[in-house]
Amino acid sequence: MRSPWRAQLRTAWRDFWRLKKHRQEPWWMGLLLNASVGALVGLSFVLLAALFSGNLLDTSFWRPSLVLSMQLGTVIALLSHAGLRLLEHLLSEERLQAINEGTGRASLLVFVGLPTLCSALGLVLIDTLLRWQRLGVPVAPRIPNVGTLITFLFCGALFSLLSFWRLRAQLKAQRTREQVTEAQLRLLQAQIEPHFLFNTLANVEGLIDYEPRQARQMLNAFTDYLRASLQQMRAQDVSLGQELDLVQSYLTVMQCRMGERLRTRTEVPEALLAARIPPLLLQPLIENALHHGLEPKVQGGLLQLRARPEGAGLVLEIVDDGVGLRHSHAHPRRGNGVALRNIRERLTAAYGPKAQLLLEEAAGGGTCVQLRLPALQPLRHPAPGPFVTT
């Protein structure tokens, strides 16, 4: 498993020039990253000047100005960092997003004007500190000579424009990825819907001849499910509470078929009900647990659905005390691998490699399916006392 600080560092680098109200990385990591980038920029300017003048191999030419240039780059980067973080504190989330995605005056002022101004301020600050150190007494700031000031303003503007271009390209690539992911999710989701619909209709058809009353109850429950899920089926994500409502409607359909052979229990902390997950994520797994675990067992059994927070993420568990994985592998049923593969593909499309679907033998027999999802919003730590439905 990769270290959390590495993931935070990658996030900090990705959002280096992006305005965000809430950041995942700690505050000191942003300072360290900005200071490092500023020092590298200062180093680059010295080496480029030596290269263009033909003195790159002559260390006596560029070594005396190396430390000063790196210090100046660090100060300018930290001043820019402080200015951007101040804007994040003062402006609303909507305004910050508009500045990130815009190309107008406000975006140019923030991402080009602010760093350019900080270049001049950094030059004045370094000059003041060096004169203070050399004279041993506090000195008043002074305006640098025109040539030096113009040079730093030009370099600051050039670097800021390059960073601004990088942010534009980054946001454009992100929007493209989101569009591709959404299309992929909808395609994968569309593969699940007929799977459930056809199975349920086949069950109703099988009951019509010898159990018409039970068939009618199942059809009514199925209609309720369709009515409740019609809007959610095409959504990109739903709350965990909404998904549980759909699951309960599905279990009502299956209760009509299995009767007392099916017992269910749900344990989900109330504070997790607002967490966002892809729609129709749990129903195919519950369908697998019933068809491959509990239905082959003469006496039926218990199906449990549990949820708990894990760090910044969420763990969902579907546990049955049915025949277990060995029996399922020895007598495979049609559609089992398709549903699991489909969900894994949906998780990868929605979250990347961080999300997992794990299948293992349950402690007391049967099967345990685990969904491990990364940080979700909104996700709050649960208050004491779970929300339990039996």
Long-range contacts (C-beta under 8 A, 24 or more apart in sequence): 5-29, 9-33, 14-170, 16-163, 17-84, 17-111, 17-163, 17-164, 17-166, 17-167, 18-100, 18-167, 18-170, 19-84, 19-87, 19-88, 19-91, 19-96, 19-97, 19-99, 19-100, 19-110, 20-88, 20-96, 21-88, 21-92, 21-93, 21-96, 24-375, 30-81, 30-85, 31-78, 31-81, 34-77, 34-78, 34-80, 34-81, 35-74, 35-77, 35-78, 37-77, 38-70, 38-73, 38-74, 38-75, 38-76, 38-77, 38-78, 39-70, 39-71, 39-73, 39-74, 39-77, 40-73, 41-73, 41-77, 41-159, 42-69, 42-70, 42-71, 42-72, 42-73, 42-74, 43-69, 43-70, 43-73, 45-69, 45-73, 45-155, 46-70, 68-126, 68-130, 71-126, 72-122, 72-123, 72-126, 75-122, 75-125, 75-126, 76-115, 76-118, 76-119, 76-121, 76-122, 76-123, 76-156, 79-118, 79-121, 79-122, 79-125, 80-114, 80-115, 80-118, 83-114, 83-118, 84-110, 84-114, 100-167, 100-171, 101-171, 103-168, 107-164, 108-164, 111-160, 111-163, 111-164, 111-167, 112-157, 112-160, 112-161, 112-164, 114-160, 115-156, 115-157, 115-159, 115-160, 115-163, 116-153, 116-156, 116-157, 116-160, 117-156, 118-156, 119-152, 119-153, 119-155, 119-156, 119-157, 120-149, 120-152, 120-153, 120-156, 122-152, 123-148, 123-149, 123-152, 181-349, 181-350, 182-236, 184-345, 184-349, 185-236, 185-278, 185-346, 185-349, 185-350, 186-234, 188-342, 188-345, 188-346, 188-349, 189-233, 189-278, 189-279, 189-280, 189-346, 191-338, 191-342, 192-280, 192-283, 192-284, 192-339, 192-342, 193-233, 193-280, 195-284, 195-287, 195-335, 195-338, 195-339, 196-250, 196-280, 196-283, 196-284, 196-287, 199-287, 200-253, 203-253, 203-257, 207-257, 214-256, 214-257, 217-256, 218-253, 218-256, 218-257, 221-249, 221-252, 221-253, 221-255, 221-256, 222-253, 224-249, 224-252, 225-249, 225-250, 225-252, 225-253, 229-280, 232-279, 233-279, 233-280, 235-279, 236-278, 236-279, 237-276, 237-277, 237-278, 237-279, 238-276, 238-277, 238-278, 238-279, 239-273, 239-274, 239-275, 239-276, 239-277, 240-268, 240-272, 240-273, 240-274, 240-275, 240-276, 240-277, 240-307, 240-314, 241-273, 241-274, 243-277, 243-279, 243-280, 243-281, 243-282, 243-283, 244-268, 244-273, 244-282, 244-305, 246-280, 246-282, 246-283, 247-282, 247-283, 247-286, 247-305, 248-389, 250-283, 250-286, 250-287, 251-286, 251-303, 254-290, 258-290, 258-294, 258-295, 258-300, 260-300, 261-294, 261-299, 261-300, 261-301, 262-290, 262-294, 262-300, 262-301, 262-303, 263-300, 263-301, 263-302, 263-303, 264-302, 264-303, 264-304, 264-305, 264-390, 265-302, 265-303, 265-304, 265-305, 265-388, 265-389, 265-390, 266-304, 266-305, 266-306, 266-387, 266-388, 266-389, 266-390, 267-304, 267-305, 267-306, 267-307, 267-386, 267-387, 267-388, 268-305, 268-306, 268-307, 268-386, 268-387, 269-307, 269-308, 269-309, 269-382, 269-383, 269-386, 269-387, 270-382, 270-383, 270-385, 270-386, 270-387, 271-380, 271-381, 271-382, 271-383, 272-307, 272-308, 272-309, 272-314, 272-379, 272-380, 272-382, 273-387, 274-378, 274-379, 274-380, 275-314, 275-376, 275-378, 275-379, 276-376, 276-377, 276-378, 277-314, 277-316, 277-373, 277-376, 278-346, 278-347, 278-350, 281-316, 281-343, 281-346, 281-371, 282-316, 282-318, 282-371, 284-339, 284-342, 284-343, 285-318, 285-339, 285-343, 285-369, 285-371, 286-318, 287-339, 288-336, 288-339, 288-340, 288-369, 289-318, 289-320, 289-322, 289-367, 289-369, 290-320, 291-333, 291-336, 292-322, 292-323, 292-328, 292-333, 292-336, 292-367, 293-320, 293-321, 293-322, 293-323, 293-324, 293-328, 293-366, 293-367, 294-320, 294-321, 294-322, 295-322, 296-322, 296-323, 296-327, 296-331, 297-322, 297-323, 301-366, 308-382, 309-379, 309-381, 309-382, 310-372, 312-374, 312-375, 312-379, 313-372, 313-373, 313-374, 313-375, 313-376, 314-372, 314-373, 314-376, 314-379, 315-370, 315-371, 315-372, 315-373, 316-370, 316-371, 316-373, 317-368, 317-369, 317-370, 317-371, 318-368, 318-369, 319-362, 319-366, 319-367, 319-368, 319-369, 320-362, 320-366, 320-367, 321-362, 321-364, 321-365, 321-366, 322-366, 322-367, 323-366, 324-361, 324-362, 324-365, 324-366, 324-367, 325-359, 325-360, 325-361, 325-367, 326-361, 328-367, 347-371, 347-373
